[in-house]
Amino acid sequence: FTATNVLSWVMKNTVESNVVGLSNWADQGIFYASTHKKKPSLCITDETLELGDFYGKSFEKVTITDIVDSSLDFHMNRTGGLEELNDDMNAIVGKIRERVRAYGKDFYLLATGCDEECEREMELEIEREEECEVEMPSMKPSNEKRWNFISLCSCPFACIH
């Protein structure tokens, strides 16, 4: 591998992880803004208990902006809407949407509509599916030269005190 190959691999992985991180960052920011200084009960989301809710939905390729818009709709419907936000929280939501539009408009993710716990489990499944072993061609080992241990151990400059 050359340095260019390694750098390309690092850049590709960095972009991919930032794409996933952008939607998670936006969801957490919207959650914070939608619950800031409101009733504590709004900070708790319903737990998903049914298998159908976890795994019943199919994957679809969706833009990050669409994922964030869905997250915004979900949190605003749950907590009273954008009108209920104070000016500071409204500004935070605006900045989140602006950043997502700037950095995520050209990227797609496979989305299922499930929550973070389900997403983590699905990521593990996707990683297992993507792993494939590539068998390297067999190579003939090189012949090593024998070391002259007597000359190594009798070096006149080696002093042991």
N, C-alpha and C positions, 0 to 999 in steps of 0.2 A: 504494500500500500504506500502511496505517496502522501506527502503533506497535504496536497490538494484534495485527495480522496478523504482524508481524515477531517479536514476543515469542512468539506461539503457535507459529510455525515453529521458533524456537530451542528452545523447551521440548520440542516433539515430537521434534526431532532429538537433543536431549540425552537424553531418556528412551530412545529407540531405541538410541543408542550405549552407554548404561549397561547396557541389557538384554544386549546382545552382550558387553560387557566383563565383566559379572557372571559369565557362564559361563566365559569365558577365565580370569578371576581365580581362580575356584574350582578349575578344572582345574590351573592352575599351582601353587596352594597345596597341593592334594592331592598332586600330584607331588612337591613339596618335602617334605611331611610323610612321604610313603611311602618316600622314599629317604634321608632325613636320617640320617647316621652309619651307613649300611649299606654293603654291598659296592658299590664304584664301578660294577660291571657293571650294577647295577640302575638306574643313572642314564641308561642308554642304552635307548631304545625301538626296537623293530624298525622298519626302514625299509619303507615301502609301495612296492612296485615294480610290481605288477600293475595294469593299467588297470581291470580289473574291481573291484579294491579301492578305487581312486580314484573311479570314476564309476558303478559298477554298482548302487549302492544308490539307492533312490528317496527323495525328500524326504518327510518327514512332520512334521506340526505337533506339537511336543512342549513340555511345560512346562520351564522352566529347572530346576526341582527334579528332574525326571526325567533331564535331561541331566547334572546334577551327580551324581545317584545312579549313573548309568551310569559316569561318570568315576571315582567312588569305587570301584565294583565292579572296574573294569578295573585301577586302580592297586593296590588291595589284593590282588587275585588274583595280580598280577604280582610283588608284593614280600612276600607272606607273611601278609597280613591285618591287621586292626585290632589283634589280640592282640600282634603284633610291634612295635607302636609304643610308644615311651616315653611317659610321662605328658604331657610338654610337647607332643609331636607329636599325641597323642590330643586334647589340649585345642584345638590349632590346627584340627584336622579338625572338632571339635565346633562351634567358632566359625564356621568356613566354612559348615557346614550350617545353622547358626542364621541367619546373615546371608542366605543364599540363600532360606531359607524366608520370612524377613521381607520381603525386597525383590524376590524373583523369582517368588513364588507365583502371581501373576495374569498373568504374561507367557508368551508362547509364541514359539518360534523354529522355523524350518524346519531340521530336522536330517537329516543323511545318515549320520552315524556315521563320517565320514572324519576324518583328522587335520587339524592346523592348516594345513599347506601346502595341502592340498586345499580346506579351508574358504576360505583367502585367494583361491585361484583361482576358486572358486564365487562368492564375493562380487563379484568383478569381472564375472563373467558376469551375475549378477543385476542389478548396477548398469546394465550395458549394456541389459538387457531393459527396465528400468524407465524409462530415459531416453526422453522423448518431446518433440518440439519443438512448441511451441504458437505458431502464427502470430498475430502481433498484427495487429489491423485497421489498414489504411493510414490515415494521418492527413495532413492538409494542413499543410505547414510555415507558421509565422507569418512575416509580412513584417518584416524588421528595418529599423529606422530607420537612415538614414545618419548617420554621425558627422561632426561638424564638426571635422575634424582641424586646421584653421587656428586655431580658438579654443583647442583643446587644447594646441597647441604654443606658443602665444603668451601663455600665462598669466603675469601679472605677478609671481606669488608663487613661481614655479619658478626657483630659482637653481642654476646648475651651476658649481661651483668647480673 
